[in-house]
Amino acid sequence: MEKKKILVFTATYNEAENIKNFLNIVLKLKDIDILVIDDNSPDKTHEIIDEFRQNYNNLILIKRDGKLGLDTAHKLGFNFAKQNNYEKLITLDADLSHDLTKIKDFIYELDFHPFVIGSRYINGGKNKMKLSRLVLSYFGNKLIKYVLKIKCDEFTTSFRGFNLKKLKNFDINNVQSKGYSFFMETIYWINRSGYKIKQIPIVFIDRDKGESKISRIESFRTLKNLFLLITKSKK
C-alpha cells in the first residue's frame, strides 16, 4: 500500500448504523489513509469495515479482542501514526456528530500549527446537544479552562489534529486519564510541552443512530482527574 502523509483515525464500538455513512464520506477525501480501531463490536461494525476494505486499500482496520477503552484506542492510533511516519493525524468520532467536511480545514491548519482542535465554544462554533448535556459540557469546559489556566475553550471533543513532525516534545503515553478524561489531559500535556493550541469552530450534533458511550460516571471521573492535574501542574 502506498504510504500517505495524512492519517484520519476513529475508534468504534457498536457503530454499525453509522460507520457506512462515515466511510462513504471520508473515503472521498484524497491523499489520506483511514485507520479504524474497533473493540470487537457485538453489532459487527468490523464486518462492515472489512467489506469496504475490499475496495479501498487506504482503509486500515485494527480489531481488538474486546472493549479496551477509548483512551487506549486513541493512544494506539497516535502511536500507529508515529511509527508509520505520518505527518498529520486527524482524530474524530464515527457517530456522525462531527461535520466530516471540516477535515479539510484541519489538514490545512496543520501546515501552520502543531495542534488543532475543533471548538464548539468559539465564534462560529455550535453545540447542538440536548439541553442537559449541553449545560454540563459548556460549564464543564469553562471550569477546566479556569482551573488549568490554559488558553483554550474546548477540552473534551475528540475532533482534533496533530502535526506529528512539529510535536517532538509531546508524548501521548504520558496521559494517564481513562475514558473521556483522556481528551482533557491530552490538552494539558500539549500545553505543558510548550505548544500553542489552534482552535477552529465546529458544529456538534447529537448522534441520530446508536447509543452514546458516555456514562454518568464520566462527569465525576473528569472532576477527579481535573484536580489530579492541578497537583501535577504544581510540581
PyMOL commands that set and color helices and strands:
alter all, ss='L'
color gray80, all
select helices_A, chain A and resi 19-26+45-53+70-83+100-109+131-148+172-174+181-192+217-233
alter helices_A, ss='H'
color red, helices_A
select strands_A, chain A and resi 6-12+33-38+59-63+88-91+115-119+126-128+160-163+198-201+203-205
alter strands_A, ss='S'
color yellow, strands_A
deselect
rebuild
show_as cartoon
